[in-house]
Amino acid sequence: MIRTGRAIFGFHEGVLLALLAVVLCIAAWLEPAFVAPRTQLEIGTHAFELALLALPMTMIIISGGIDLSVGATMALASVVLGLLHQAGASMWVASAAALAVGALAGALNGFFVARMRVHPLLITLATLAAYRGLAEGISRGRPMSGFPNGFLELGTGTLLSVPIPVLALVPAVIIMGVIAARSVWGAWVYAIGGNERAAEYCAVPVARVKFLLFTLTGITASVCAIAFAARRNTAKADVGSGIELEVITAVVLGGTSIFGGRGTIIGTALGVVLVHELREFVGWRWGHDEIILIVIGATLIGSVLLANLGFRPKK
């Protein structure tokens, strides 16, 4: 069975740690308050959606695919959550409906990729527009708020002085890391990304794995929509706009090959932290969205160059 052929913590992850240390040292020099533990815990909640979406995105890219519709799926789930709440449904029912919508959206992507053999770039580009347009249409562009305090505690509350979203990320990363590195299902994902035809000859259920990957990503996008509503007390159709760029940047920066077959969850986790710290520091220091976009774009270019320099296929 084809695997990554890399240690759990290798050279690339070490380089990411060094880059992160440089970023934090510069931040401490320019803005000492930014690196204070209290500030870091507070802004850590802002990384929840990026970090959570990066986990299944890593598996999709390792398998040789990509999902550009995660932000649009977030928006659609967010709108469903808000509309049902305004209609008088309990938050349990509204959240369950949002999760179902995300699962359906992801399953639709998975169906076209796995069964109809449509390239994932094409189908998710199409559903990006479709899901976002549907969210805009059914919400008429209106933001929805006024969620109950008990629900808002999920996004703003703390446990042992640590924000709940930050605590929730730790087991998510560990579980996905174990699945990717130690489970048969994880081995299948690497095998598909390494050589899909060979994986089929080895009796790997390629279509089923791909379908489940996209469905899982849709469900994760719904969880992110619910978390965003709990943290910001708002649900709207522009939620998650552009987040797919940051997610893919973090995953590729973490060492996952865009061609599939190679990558680690710990690398993605480090990539998420690096992208998050860059985004937050630029916003803290200069406060211009266009500068943040430039930094994220430059980081993506740098990550691709780093991956090309740091990886040489064996002959």
N, C-alpha and C positions, 0 to 999 in steps of 0.2 A: 504493500500500500504506500502511496506517495505521501510523504510528510514534508515539513519545512526544511529539515536538515539543519536547523539552527537551535542554539541553546535558548532556554526561556529568557535569559538575560544576557544579551550578547553585545557586540561592538556597537551596533546602531543604537541600542538603548543607552549605552554609556555616553555616546555622543549627545543624545537628547538630554540626558541629565546635566552634561556640561553646558549645553546651550541654555537650559533652564536656569542654571546657577548664574550664568552671565547676565541673563535678563533680570533676575532678581537683584543682582548686585548693582546693575545700572539703575533699577527702580529704587533701590534703597539709597543710592547716592542722590538721585534727583528728587524723589518723593519718599522720605523715610516713613511717613504714615501709611503708605501703601502696603508695605511688607509687615506691618504690625499684625500679630496673630488674630486680633479681633477683626481687623479689616479683611484679612484673608478668609476667615470663616464666613463673614458676611457676604463677600463677593463669590464665595464658593457655591452658594445656591444658584448663582447665575449660570453656572456651568452644567447644571443638571440635565437640561434637554440635550445639549451638545454631547455630553459624556454618554448618556443613555442611548442616544441614536447611533453613536459611533460603534457601539458593541455589535449589534446585528449588521451594521454596514461593513464592519471589518470582515465578517463571515461571508457576506455577499461578494465583496471585492476579492477575497481569497478564492472564492468559487469561480471567479472570472466574470462576474456580473457587476452591476451598479444600479443604484436606485436614486433617481433625481426627484422623486415625488414625495419624499418624506416630509418636507415643509408644507406642501399642499395637503397631505393627509392630516397633518397636525391641525391645519386651518379648518378642514371639514369636520374633524372630530370636535374641535373647539366650538364651532358654531352649533353643532348638534347638542352638545352639553349645555350651552347657553340658552338655546331655544326651549329645550325641555324644562330647564329650570324656570324660565319665565312662564311656561305653560302650567306650572304648579307641580311638576314631578319632583320626587325626592332626589337628593344628590346621588343616592345609590343607584336609582333607576337611570338618571341622566348619565352617570359615569359608565354604567354597564352598556348603555346605548352607544356612547362615544367609543368604547372599546370594540363593540360589535362593528361599528362603521369603519374603524381602523383595520380590523381583521378582514372585513369584506374588501376594502380598498387594496390591502396588501395581497389578498388572495386573487383579486382580479389581475394584478400585475404578475403574480406567480403563474396564473393560468396561461396567460399569453406567452410568458417566457418559457415555461416548462412544457406545456402541451402544444401550443401553436408555434413554438420555436421562433418567436419574434425577438429580435435583439433587445436586451434589457435597456440599453440607452434610448432606443426609439420609443418603446412602450412607456417607459417612465417619464420621458419628455412629454409624451402625449397626455398621460394621466396627471402630470404636474399642472398642465393648463386646465384640464377637465375638472380636477378636484378643486383647484383654486377658484375656477369660475363658478362651480356649483356652490361653494362656500359663500362667495360674494352674492350669488343670486338668491339663495334661500335666506340669507341674513340681511339682504339689501344694504350691505355695507355698514350696518349699525353695530357698534360695540355693545355688549351685554355685561352687566355687573350685578352687584347686590347679592353675592353668594353668602350662605350662612357662615357664621364665625367658626363653627366646628370644622367645616370644610377648609376654610382659609388657614386653620392651624397646620394643615398638612404641608403647606408651602412656606409658612412664616414661623411656625413653632420650633422649639428647640428641645433637645433631650440631653441632659448632662452638659448644658451650655453649648452643644453642637447642633447646628440646624438639621432638622429632620431630612431634607433632601440630600445633604452631604452624607449623613449616616446611611441612607438608602442606597447610595452609589457603591459603597464598599462591598456588600454581598453580591450586588449585580455584577461587578467586575470579577470577583472571585469565581462566581458560578460560571460565567461565560468563559473565563480563562481555563477553568477545569474542563468544560465541555470541548473547547477548541483543542486543548493540548492532550487530553487523556481519554476522551470518549471515542467510540466507534463512529458516531455521527460527525464528530470533528474530523476524524480521519477521512471520512467520505468527502467532506467539504474541500480539504486539501487535495484529495485525489482528483476531484472534478476540475479544480482550478489548474492542477498540474497537467492533466491530459484527460479531457472528457471522454474521448473515444476509448482510451485504455481503461478508464473507470467503468464504462459500460461493459467492457469485456470481462472485467473483474466482478461483475454482478452488483455494482453499486447502483442503488435506485436513484439515478440522476434526476429524473423528473420530480420525484417526490421530495428530494432534498431541496431542490430549487424552489418548489412551490412552498414548502415550509419556511424557507429563509425569507421570502418576500412577505408571507403572511405574518411571521414574527416581527418583521420590520414595521408593518402596518400597525400591529398591536402596540409596539413600542412607541410609535408616533402618537398614538392615542393616549398612552400613559403620559407622554410629555405634554400633550395638550391639557390634560387634567391638572398636571403639576403646575403648568404655567398659569392656568385659571386660579389655582389655589394661592399662588404666590403674588399675582398681580391683581386679583379680584376683577378679572375681565376676560371675556371670550369674544373673539372677533375674527374676521375673515383674513386678516393679514398676519395672523400668528405664524411664526416659523418662516417668514419670508426671507429667503437667502440662506437659511440655516444649512441647506444641503451643501453649499460651498464650504462652510466651516467644518462640517462633518467629514467631507471627503478630504479636506486639507489635513485635518487631524489624523485621519486613518493613514493617508499616504505618508505624512510626516513621520508617523509611528513605524514606518518600515514595511507596510503592506504593499506588495507589488500590484500595480494597476492592471497587470496582465494576468494576475491570479496565481495561486499555488504557493504563496509565501506571505507570512505575516504573523504577528503575535498580538494577543490582547494586551499584554503589558506594554508593548510598544505603542499601541493605540492609546492606552491610558496616559502615557507620558506625552504623546502628541496632543492629546486633549488639554492637558495641563499647560503645555507650552503655548498653544493657540489661545487658550483662555486667559493666561497671564498677559500675553501680548495685547489681546483685545481690551482687557480691563485697564491695563496701564495706559495705553494710548488714549482711551476714553477718559481716564482719570486726569491725565496730564494735559491733553489738548482738547478733548471733548468734541472732536469733529468726526462724523460718521464716514466722510470720504477718506480721511486718513486711516481709519480702521480698515476700510475696504482695501486700500493700497497695501497696508501691512499684511493683511491676510493673503492677498494675491501674491505679494513678494515671498511670503512664507511658503506658499504652495509651490512656486517656482523653485525656491531653494530646496524644498523637500524632495522634489523630483531629481534635481541635480545631485543631492546628497545620496539618494537611493541609487542613482546610476554609478556614482563614484564608489559607493560602499559595497555594491553587489556585483560580482563577476560570475556568470554561470560556469559551472564545471564542464570541461571538455570531455 
